[in-house]
Amino acid sequence: MKTKYLTLLIAAMGSSLSFGASIDGLDAAYSKDSTVYDGTSGDALTVSYPTTIGVNNTAHWTMAFTISGLGSTSESNVGLLFTYNTGSYKNLEGLGFQLSESGDLTLCAGGFAYNGGTNSSPWKAQTFSDYSTSKPLTLFYTFNAGNVSISAMLGNDTSTLTTLTTLSSGAAFSGQNMTQINFSAKDASGNTWSAPNGITGEYTLNNFDLYTAVLTEDQMREYALSAVPEPAAASLGLLGLGIFLMRRRRA
């Protein structure tokens, strides 16, 4: 009996560290569970209750999420991770990527058509080399009074946390609030959009959280580490599961 409880405890300890992400003392305003995007499918997270998220010159918020299984893009095509819109200004801003076969990952922040399709903010890009698709990538998209910055951390290696150059997006509008966060592609019904050259890309969204604050680097590290368990924790969970299955087989 004691062995059974110990086995379940070991499995629970490992699994509890393998799902979701969190920051101690800071609750997410909106969250989304793990979702696989195959380059043709997509969905939306409605942003209205319980918190209103502004996109004006005084708004401060951070989208934090971990992705895995990022697919490579060909030639100059750009894959799409997400956009957000405001209702009046459809698909206001977004985050895209280019991933070469050699492992050069370019993160792109920029605007889609807004203000009735008469304006758009240019895409800004930052590239880092030797990206390994075998490890999850945690990204932080920060909106700080109309300016956007992107930070990234690879796996559970805190030394890889990099805050890329702040991108002055110019995507600040008085009186406008975020209404949706759109992930990957979307079908032809309702509001639609496309990344440059019409490519949406493949990836798995492991977890997603929207915080109404600009995260510090320590908070980013904490979030990334909680989303990507240490190898020892993962091994602990597998050990417990293995023992549990062996006991069931003997029974």
C-alpha positions in Angstrom: 0.0 0.0 0.0 2.8 2.4 0.9 4.5 1.6 -2.4 1.4 2.4 -4.3 1.0 5.8 -2.7 4.7 6.5 -3.2 4.4 5.6 -6.8 1.4 7.9 -7.3 3.2 10.7 -5.5 6.3 10.4 -7.7 4.2 10.5 -10.8 2.2 13.5 -9.6 5.3 15.4 -8.6 6.7 15.0 -12.1 3.5 15.8 -13.9 2.7 18.8 -11.8 5.9 20.4 -13.0 5.2 19.5 -16.7 2.1 21.5 -17.5 1.2 25.2 -17.7 3.3 28.1 -16.5 3.0 30.6 -13.7 4.6 33.5 -11.9 4.4 33.6 -8.1 2.2 36.4 -6.8 1.0 37.4 -10.3 -2.2 36.1 -11.8 -2.8 36.0 -15.5 -5.7 38.0 -16.8 -6.3 35.5 -19.7 -4.9 32.1 -20.3 -5.1 29.4 -23.0 -4.3 25.7 -22.9 -2.0 23.7 -25.1 -3.1 23.7 -28.8 -1.5 22.2 -31.9 -1.6 24.4 -35.1 -0.9 22.6 -38.4 -0.6 25.6 -40.6 -4.2 25.7 -41.7 -6.2 25.8 -38.4 -6.5 28.5 -35.8 -8.7 29.9 -33.1 -9.3 33.0 -31.0 -9.2 34.0 -27.3 -11.9 36.5 -26.5 -10.6 39.4 -24.3 -13.4 41.3 -22.5 -14.0 39.9 -19.0 -12.8 40.1 -16.3 -10.2 42.6 -17.4 -10.1 45.3 -20.1 -6.8 45.5 -22.0 -6.0 48.8 -23.6 -3.8 49.6 -26.5 -3.2 53.3 -25.8 -0.2 55.3 -24.7 -0.7 54.3 -21.0 -1.3 50.6 -21.5 1.2 48.0 -20.1 0.9 44.3 -20.6 2.8 41.1 -21.5 1.9 38.0 -23.4 3.9 35.0 -22.2 3.8 31.7 -24.0 5.8 28.6 -24.7 5.9 26.9 -28.1 7.4 23.7 -29.4 7.4 21.8 -32.7 8.1 25.0 -34.6 8.0 24.2 -38.4 10.5 25.6 -40.8 9.4 28.2 -43.4 10.6 28.2 -47.0 12.4 31.0 -48.8 11.0 34.4 -47.7 7.7 33.1 -46.2 6.7 34.2 -42.7 4.9 31.9 -40.2 2.3 33.4 -37.9 2.1 32.8 -34.1 -0.6 35.3 -33.3 -2.3 38.6 -33.9 -4.6 40.7 -31.7 -7.4 43.0 -32.7 -9.5 45.8 -31.2 -12.8 45.3 -33.1 -12.5 48.8 -34.7 -9.0 48.1 -35.9 -9.0 44.5 -37.0 -5.8 42.5 -36.5 -3.9 45.4 -35.1 -0.5 43.8 -34.4 1.1 40.4 -34.5 4.1 38.2 -34.0 5.5 36.1 -36.8 8.6 34.0 -37.5 10.9 32.7 -40.1 12.8 29.5 -39.4 15.4 28.2 -41.8 16.5 24.6 -42.1 19.9 25.6 -40.7 18.3 26.8 -37.5 18.3 30.6 -38.0 15.1 31.8 -36.2 13.8 35.3 -37.0 11.1 36.8 -34.9 8.9 39.4 -36.5 6.7 42.0 -34.9 4.5 44.2 -36.9 1.1 45.4 -38.0 -1.5 44.1 -40.3 -4.1 46.3 -41.9 -5.9 48.6 -39.5 -7.8 51.9 -39.5 -10.1 50.6 -42.2 -7.2 49.1 -44.1 -5.5 52.4 -44.7 -2.6 52.0 -42.3 -0.1 49.4 -41.2 3.0 49.4 -39.1 6.2 47.9 -40.8 7.4 44.5 -39.7 10.5 44.6 -37.5 12.7 41.6 -37.2 15.4 40.1 -34.9 17.3 36.9 -35.7 19.3 34.5 -33.5 21.2 31.5 -34.8 21.4 27.8 -33.8 17.8 27.5 -32.7 17.1 23.9 -31.8 13.6 22.7 -32.4 14.2 19.9 -29.9 13.7 22.4 -27.0 10.6 24.5 -26.3 10.9 28.3 -26.8 9.3 30.7 -24.3 8.5 34.1 -25.8 7.4 37.3 -24.2 5.6 39.9 -26.2 5.5 43.2 -24.2 3.3 46.2 -25.0 4.6 49.2 -23.1 2.8 52.5 -23.9 2.6 51.6 -27.6 6.1 50.2 -28.0 6.7 46.5 -28.5 9.6 44.3 -27.3 10.2 40.6 -27.6 12.1 38.4 -25.2 13.0 34.8 -25.7 14.4 31.9 -23.6 15.3 28.5 -24.9 14.3 25.5 -22.8 15.2 25.8 -19.1 18.5 27.5 -19.8 18.1 30.8 -18.1 21.4 32.1 -19.6 19.6 32.2 -23.0 17.1 34.8 -21.9 17.4 37.6 -24.5 15.4 40.8 -24.6 15.5 41.8 -28.3 15.7 45.4 -29.4 12.6 47.3 -28.5 10.4 47.7 -31.6 8.6 51.1 -31.8 5.5 49.7 -33.3 3.4 52.9 -33.3 0.4 50.7 -32.4 -1.1 52.9 -29.8 -4.7 54.2 -30.2 -6.6 56.3 -27.8 -9.9 54.8 -26.7 -9.3 51.4 -28.2 -9.2 48.1 -26.2 -8.1 44.6 -27.2 -11.0 42.4 -28.1 -9.4 39.2 -29.4 -6.1 37.3 -29.6 -6.0 35.3 -32.8 -3.7 32.2 -32.9 -2.3 31.0 -36.2 -4.6 30.9 -39.2 -8.4 31.3 -39.1 -11.1 29.9 -41.5 -12.8 32.0 -44.1 -15.8 32.8 -41.9 -15.7 35.9 -39.7 -12.5 38.0 -39.4 -9.6 36.7 -41.4 -6.0 37.6 -41.9 -2.8 36.2 -43.3 0.9 36.5 -42.6 3.1 38.0 -45.3 3.0 35.7 -48.4 0.0 34.0 -47.0 1.9 31.3 -44.9 0.8 30.6 -41.4 3.3 28.0 -40.2 3.2 25.0 -37.9 3.8 24.9 -34.1 2.4 23.7 -30.8 1.3 26.3 -28.3 2.2 24.7 -24.9 0.8 27.4 -22.8 -0.3 31.1 -23.0 -0.8 33.8 -20.4 -1.6 37.5 -20.7 -0.4 39.6 -17.7 -1.4 43.2 -17.2 2.1 44.2 -16.3 5.5 44.5 -17.9 7.4 41.5 -16.7 10.8 41.8 -15.1 13.6 39.5 -16.3 13.3 37.5 -13.1 9.6 37.0 -13.7 10.3 35.9 -17.3 12.8 33.3 -16.1 10.3 32.1 -13.5 7.6 31.7 -16.1 9.8 29.9 -18.5 11.2 27.5 -15.9 7.7 26.6 -14.7 6.6 25.9 -18.3 9.7 23.8 -19.1 10.4 21.3 -16.2 14.0 20.5 -15.2 15.1 17.1 -16.8 15.2 15.6 -13.3 11.6 16.5 -12.7 10.6 15.0 -16.0 12.5 11.8 -15.3 10.9 11.6 -11.9 7.4 11.7 -13.5 8.4 9.0 -16.0 9.8 6.8 -13.2 6.6 7.0 -11.2 4.5 6.3 -14.3 6.7 3.3 -15.2 6.5 1.8 -11.7 2.7 2.4 -11.6 2.2 0.6 -15.0 4.5 -2.3 -13.8 2.4 -2.8 -10.7 -0.9 -2.8 -12.8 0.6 -5.4 -15.2 1.5 -7.7 -12.3 -1.9 -7.3 -10.8 
